[in-house]
Each structure stands twice: as C-alpha cells, then as structure tokens.
C-alpha cells in the first residue's frame, strides 16, 4: 500500500570526511537518530543535503545507504531532480530501485530564460510517466530563481503520479491557491519551519523543514497542537522557532545547520567547498539562538 505524503520531514544533511569524500557511517548514524524521533520521514538530497554539489555516483550511494538505514521505519523522499529530463528520469528510477517512497524533483533552472510553462509541464509530466514511484514537485526559488505559478502546480496535480509539492517561499496566498486549486488528494508541503503553522491553517499536509534536522520534536509539536485545535499554543510554538529556523536557513545557511547539528549532538561535517564552515562568531550566535529557544536544553 502506498504511503501517504503527509507529516513532518527532515531534509537530512550530507556529511563529508576530511578528504571531502562521503561520510556514510556518520550519515547513517544520524538517520538512526531521526528514525527514533517523531518525524514522519526524511528527505535524502534536498537542498540541505547539498545535492547540487554531488556527482551521480555519490547520489546513488547516498540513496542506497539512506534507504537501508531507514529500513522501512519512516517515509523516504529522494531528491532526484537534475537539469535534464532524461537524467532526472534515470536518477528517479534508481531511487525507486533502492526503495525510496517518493521522488522529490526540483525545477530545472540553468536555462530558465528559455523555460516557459510548456517546458516545465512537459518536464514533470515526462518524469511522472516514467517514474515507478510518486513524484513531488520541489520549488526552491531562492536557489533556482524559478517560481512555478500555482496554476502550473494545479495543472500538474491532475496527473495521478504527481502527488505533492514542496514550496519553500512561504507565500501564504500561493499556498492557499495551491491547496484550493489542486486535486483533493494532492499534498502541499511547507518548505520551511518559519511558516509551518500558517501552512497547516491553509490546508497544507505537512512540511519539509531544515530545522527538523536539529529540532524534530519541536517541529512535530506544531503539527500536533494544530491537529488538537490548540491554536494559541501552536502559534507560540511557531514563534519560538522563528529565530532558530532563520539561523539554519537564511541567516547562516547550510554552514549554520551543520554547526547546529554538532551543538545538539549529531554527527556533522563542514559543507562541501566552495561553501565555507561557520565562523567562530557565527557559531557563538547560533548557540545563543538555540539556547534561548530551549533547543539545547532538550538534547
């Protein structure tokens, strides 16, 4: 029976050795921790997994190792979107063979001045037709420069093998439009913890959240409070996560996330160059933010 695409997911970090090779042992150790958390699942090779810095062989190794470590205990989404439709299909089929539950397909972006609505629709429909597993659209405008209109998402939602969208922009009207205009069984997922509660209020079915890497319980708590109708408490929980979320996303980026992972006791590494690790001053700021939010006290 196909798994439902709903709940809170962590887009897990890819770890590297001092020689800049994959650290699969540390990676799998973190996955064990996530599997013992209240998260509904994990994303292998999302933006926080530094997928754009990985070669094809590394991507295959990460999917294989990640799915094996999860061992059916959580839902697994694998980031399989690359620039060409052909290679996206190849990677998506490989992810399916390794046992991933869903393919998370980021919008192509390099030739975006030449990509129109028809090009994006054709890309996603071609991938969906060829994919053995359900496809999730991934919109990450801050990195790609591509913002698929809600009307395109709604059109694509009619395909039976395109089952959801992750949109990281936090645009409330667009979230509402995607929920209202897409097929009933289509899952809209918040792409950041800074708007998880509002997204649930608008009908989203969950979120893929960088912050869930270091605060899975707190992110899931927002979902639980919302579902219990405890809206005042859910808002307070949301407000408490605003600064920590910024620290591991827009403020300090992947370097900040990886520094925060060490602070909560997870395996970590520096980002892959040309990204640089967090500075001493940045680490001090991150630690203060996490401490103020009570995230270090609960480790």
Number of C-alpha atoms within 10 A of each C-alpha: 3 8 11 13 27 19 20 28 31 28 26 27 28 27 26 18 14 10 7 13 11 18 18 17 12 18 23 21 13 22 26 16 11 24 19 10 15 17 21 20 25 27 26 30 25 26 20 25 21 17 20 13 15 16 9 13 8 14 23 17 13 25 27 18 19 27 25 15 17 19 14 14 14 20 23 28 31 29 28 27 27 22 13 12 17 14 15 24 25 16 22 30 20 19 27 19 13 17 20 27 23 30 32 26 25 25 23 22 18 14 8 14 8 9 14 10 13 9 13 18 16 13 18 25 18 15 25 23 16 15 23 19 22 24 28 28 24 24 25 19 16 11 9 14 14 18 16 19 13 19 15 15 24 19 13 25 24 15 16 14 21 25 23 27 28 25 24 22 17 17 12 13 11 15 23 17 16 27 24 14 15 22 19 10 14 26 26 29 31 28 25 23 26 23 22 28 25 18 25 20 14 17 16 24 22 24 32 27 30 28 28 24 29 28 25 20 16 20 26 22 18 25 20 14 17 19 13 10 10 12 15 11 14 22 16 12 18 21 15 18 25 16 17 28 25 21 25 24 21 11 15 21 18 26 25 25 29 26 25 25 21 13 20 18 12 20 19 22 22 21 25 19 9 7 12 11 21 21 13 9 8 17 19 12 15 25 20 14 19 23 15 14 17 15 20 18 10 10 11
